[in-house]
Amino acid sequence: MRTVRLSREQSFTGPLALVNRRHPLRTAAGEGLTAVDGGHPDILLDRQAARLLAACIQRVRGGAEIVPVSGWRSQEEQQKIWDDTLAENGPDFTRRYVAYPGCSEHQTGLAIDLGRAAGHIDFIRPAFPYDGACGAFRKAAAAYGFIQRYRREKEDLTGIAEEPWHFRYVGAPHARLMEENGLCLEEYGDFLRQRPRSCPLPDGRLAQVFYVPCAGEETEIQLPEGCCQVSGDNAGGFIVTAWGRPA
């Protein structure tokens, strides 16, 4: 075992950070962003998320059908989208389909809106159907670390209406655990607080996942030897992932 010490600030960031009205963004993304592909240089995403998004689209041969619509947004862009949507569609529609500025996971660089290629694509609600390459992407997404973030049955928890086009990068073991257990990101922290979880991966490795509460200004965590990731959850703690071989 090895010991790492993490600051309270580190509990606010990472691929598993929860961002919504109750858990606003604490730190702005900006570093580590890259264009999702060569054809859309203005649509940015976290570098790891962009790499795996491209791999998933390639896997389902969706390059001609799946189009990135919106990735990372600055505070100013999110504010403009909120204001414009409010003026055009009113408060009820805006609250259902646009996250409040400072509370949008688009601002983390970990969320991507996708659409089916067409002459006109609705920026707020792009069509991303359940058939063709779009449907194939949806089925393969968890293996590449993506979840459909906003589902109809979770609207009371997320505060956002169903968005079949909006995908969030969380990492492969976590996407699979959420999918298999019917969880949204708002529920995932409580799920891990109950007990550590294990997730077999297609490459034969076993991911062990456990939760550590933030202890204050500094939190000491015991990590197993080998490859580990620690992500803040922006809700009072850290989620630790350790990769290894089954015993």
Summary of the structure (lengths in Angstrom):
residues: 247
radius of gyration: 17.9
end to end distance: 16.6
largest distance: 58.3
contacts: 782
relative contact order: 0.19
helix: 34%
strand: 27%
